[in-house]
């Protein structure tokens, strides 16, 4: 069941212009594909996007929309807990 407070709901207005969210989504996607295919190059590329997302996110903490920050934080936490 979906609700307006669902943090995994796609919100078009939140995605536009958010480079940290874009890098976080790319990192999560690459992590998934790298695990399924056992591709080390994708795993390394995932780390590049994860680092970019973390760096840009830390810069944006004081000046960005809270919903975009929450979306990015959920993805970054998911990346951290799913690293094996």
BELBELTA-V36691 format. One record per residue. N is the residue number from 1. RES is the residue in three letters. SS is DSSP state (a for helix, b for strand, c for the rest). PHI is phi in whole degrees, 0 to 359 (NA if undefined). OMEGA is omega in whole degrees, -180 to 180 (* if undefined). Layout:
<<N:RES:SS:PHI:OMEGA> <N:RES:SS:PHI:OMEGA>>
This chain:
<<1:UNK:c:NA:-178> <2:UNK:c:256:176> <3:UNK:c:212:-178> <4:UNK:c:301:-179> <5:UNK:c:274:-180> <6:UNK:c:301:-177> <7:UNK:c:288:-180> <8:UNK:c:263:178> <9:UNK:c:285:178> <10:UNK:c:284:177> <11:UNK:c:238:-176> <12:UNK:a:306:-177> <13:UNK:a:294:-180> <14:UNK:a:276:-173> <15:UNK:a:279:-175> <16:UNK:c:296:176> <17:UNK:c:84:-178> <18:UNK:c:262:-180> <19:UNK:a:291:180> <20:UNK:a:292:177> <21:UNK:a:291:178> <22:UNK:a:301:179> <23:UNK:a:295:178> <24:UNK:a:295:179> <25:UNK:a:295:178> <26:UNK:a:299:180> <27:UNK:a:297:-180> <28:UNK:a:296:179> <29:UNK:a:296:-179> <30:UNK:a:293:178> <31:UNK:a:298:-179> <32:UNK:a:298:-178> <33:UNK:a:292:179> <34:UNK:a:298:179> <35:UNK:a:293:-178> <36:UNK:a:291:-175> <37:UNK:a:259:-177> <38:UNK:c:56:-177> <39:UNK:c:263:-177> <40:UNK:a:293:179> <41:UNK:a:297:177> <42:UNK:a:292:178> <43:UNK:a:297:178> <44:UNK:a:291:177> <45:UNK:a:295:176> <46:UNK:a:300:180> <47:UNK:a:296:178> <48:UNK:a:297:-180> <49:UNK:a:291:178> <50:UNK:a:296:179> <51:UNK:a:296:178> <52:UNK:a:297:180> <53:UNK:a:297:-179> <54:UNK:a:295:180> <55:UNK:a:296:-179> <56:UNK:a:294:179> <57:UNK:a:296:-179> <58:UNK:a:296:177> <59:UNK:a:290:-175> <60:UNK:a:271:-174> <61:UNK:c:306:-175> <62:UNK:c:268:-173> <63:UNK:c:224:-177> <64:UNK:c:240:178> <65:UNK:c:295:-176> <66:UNK:a:298:-179> <67:UNK:a:293:178> <68:UNK:a:293:178> <69:UNK:a:297:179> <70:UNK:a:295:179> <71:UNK:a:303:-178> <72:UNK:a:293:179> <73:UNK:a:300:179> <74:UNK:a:298:179> <75:UNK:a:291:180> <76:UNK:a:297:177> <77:UNK:a:295:178> <78:UNK:a:300:177> <79:UNK:a:298:-178> <80:UNK:a:293:-177> <81:UNK:a:279:-178> <82:UNK:c:259:177> <83:UNK:c:284:-179> <84:UNK:c:249:*>>
